[in-house]
């Protein structure tokens, strides 16, 4: 399977977010801002929050969200072992239905590691 690269994913995400903002009301803009604020350092550091986001995204089976959180985890210096443990939590919580998403997540993570 041809994996979407990081640059392409981030470029498309930026373009689509800009388009959403063009047509958004204050409510949608506030929600997007809240999302940004939630993942900032606080009592939990950003890396931990991104791993939590990754687990939730795997359980919810959102491939775009999985890629987004993997990129952020990579930027935060998350280790392969930390990613594996987060994936294991998602597998236990979400069950076998998460396996196809886990496969794609591991492939994307490998791609991030090989394009340092």
Kinemage of the C-alpha trace (Angstrom):
@kinemage 1
@onewidth
@group {chain A} dominant
@subgroup {mainchain}
@vectorlist {calphas} color= white
{ca unk a 1} P 0.000 0.000 0.000
{ca unk a 2} L 1.303 3.445 -0.885
{ca unk a 3} L 1.456 5.472 2.335
{ca unk a 4} L 0.702 9.162 2.252
{ca unk a 5} L 3.908 10.983 3.172
{ca unk a 6} L 4.214 13.443 6.019
{ca unk a 7} L 4.652 16.483 3.801
{ca unk a 8} L 1.644 15.637 1.655
{ca unk a 9} L -0.488 14.902 4.720
{ca unk a 10} L 0.468 18.154 6.469
{ca unk a 11} L 0.029 20.220 3.304
{ca unk a 12} L -3.430 18.817 2.639
{ca unk a 13} L -4.386 19.255 6.311
{ca unk a 14} L -3.295 22.917 6.286
{ca unk a 15} L -5.188 23.570 3.042
{ca unk a 16} L -8.371 21.927 4.335
{ca unk a 17} L -8.143 23.669 7.719
{ca unk a 18} L -7.772 27.028 5.953
{ca unk a 19} L -10.819 26.207 3.843
{ca unk a 20} L -12.831 25.225 6.924
{ca unk a 21} L -11.816 28.496 8.624
{ca unk a 22} L -12.883 30.476 5.557
{ca unk a 23} L -16.469 29.285 6.044
{ca unk a 24} L -16.486 28.894 9.828
{ca unk a 25} L -18.438 30.692 12.457
{ca unk a 26} L -17.049 31.673 15.814
{ca unk a 27} L -18.229 28.343 17.249
{ca unk a 28} L -16.103 26.231 14.914
{ca unk a 29} L -13.107 28.531 15.327
{ca unk a 30} L -13.404 28.263 19.105
{ca unk a 31} L -13.525 24.462 18.905
{ca unk a 32} L -10.376 24.340 16.765
{ca unk a 33} L -8.637 26.692 19.216
{ca unk a 34} L -9.721 24.535 22.162
{ca unk a 35} L -8.181 21.501 20.451
{ca unk a 36} L -4.875 23.385 20.163
{ca unk a 37} L -4.974 24.466 23.805
{ca unk a 38} L -5.781 20.997 25.172
{ca unk a 39} L -2.569 19.531 23.740
{ca unk a 40} L -0.294 22.239 25.202
{ca unk a 41} L 1.968 21.442 28.142
{ca unk a 42} L 0.172 21.488 31.476
{ca unk a 43} L 0.011 19.032 34.365
{ca unk a 44} L 0.565 16.468 31.590
{ca unk a 45} L 3.317 17.239 29.133
{ca unk a 46} L 2.611 17.552 25.413
{ca unk a 47} L 4.221 14.193 24.631
{ca unk a 48} L 1.912 12.358 27.029
{ca unk a 49} L -1.117 14.183 25.649
{ca unk a 50} L -0.160 13.301 22.074
{ca unk a 51} L 0.154 9.636 23.039
{ca unk a 52} L -3.298 9.849 24.646
{ca unk a 53} L -4.584 11.398 21.427
{ca unk a 54} L -2.978 8.574 19.474
{ca unk a 55} L -4.683 5.928 21.614
{ca unk a 56} L -8.064 7.648 21.282
{ca unk a 57} L -7.609 8.002 17.522
{ca unk a 58} L -6.722 4.329 17.139
{ca unk a 59} L -9.754 3.275 19.187
{ca unk a 60} L -11.987 5.608 17.170
{ca unk a 61} L -10.311 4.371 13.968
{ca unk a 62} L -9.580 7.805 12.497
{ca unk a 63} L -6.590 7.396 10.170
{ca unk a 64} L -6.113 11.150 9.670
{ca unk a 65} L -6.064 11.680 13.433
{ca unk a 66} L -3.678 8.753 13.882
{ca unk a 67} L -1.243 10.288 11.390
{ca unk a 68} L -1.561 13.707 13.005
{ca unk a 69} L -0.763 12.367 16.477
{ca unk a 70} L 2.075 10.188 15.186
{ca unk a 71} L 3.679 13.275 13.615
{ca unk a 72} L 3.288 15.222 16.861
{ca unk a 73} L 4.637 12.258 18.886
{ca unk a 74} L 7.629 12.109 16.558
{ca unk a 75} L 8.248 15.836 17.057
{ca unk a 76} L 8.091 15.321 20.844
{ca unk a 77} L 10.771 12.625 20.726
{ca unk a 78} L 8.496 9.712 21.546
{ca unk a 79} L 10.440 6.450 21.376
{ca unk a 80} L 9.498 3.368 19.409
{ca unk a 81} L 8.874 1.572 22.697
{ca unk a 82} L 6.516 4.307 23.912
{ca unk a 83} L 4.587 4.132 20.633
{ca unk a 84} L 4.380 0.344 20.914
{ca unk a 85} L 2.984 0.583 24.454
{ca unk a 86} L 0.449 3.215 23.416
{ca unk a 87} L -0.626 0.992 20.516
{ca unk a 88} L -0.958 -1.947 22.918
{ca unk a 89} L -3.303 0.116 25.110
{ca unk a 90} L -5.385 1.013 22.041
{ca unk a 91} L -5.528 -2.636 21.011
{ca unk a 92} L -6.738 -3.728 24.448
{ca unk a 93} L -9.325 -0.932 24.648
{ca unk a 94} L -10.464 -1.045 21.030
{ca unk a 95} L -10.083 -4.732 20.267
{ca unk a 96} L -9.182 -6.505 17.067
{ca unk a 97} L -11.113 -4.024 14.903
{ca unk a 98} L -8.220 -1.586 15.464
{ca unk a 99} L -5.666 -3.931 13.845
{ca unk a 100} L -5.934 -2.525 10.286
{ca unk a 101} L -5.419 0.982 11.705
{ca unk a 102} L -2.521 -0.237 13.827
{ca unk a 103} L -0.881 -1.688 10.721
{ca unk a 104} L -1.156 1.637 8.908
{ca unk a 105} L 0.002 3.503 12.026
{ca unk a 106} L 3.128 1.361 12.369
{ca unk a 107} L 3.874 1.798 8.663
{ca unk a 108} L 3.496 5.585 8.966
{ca unk a 109} L 5.666 5.613 12.123
{ca unk a 110} L 8.340 3.620 10.302
{ca unk a 111} L 8.181 6.141 7.460
{ca unk a 112} L 8.640 9.019 9.936
{ca unk a 113} L 11.651 7.267 11.478
{ca unk a 114} L 13.245 6.581 8.104
{ca unk a 115} L 12.885 10.179 6.901
{ca unk a 116} L 14.743 11.857 9.767
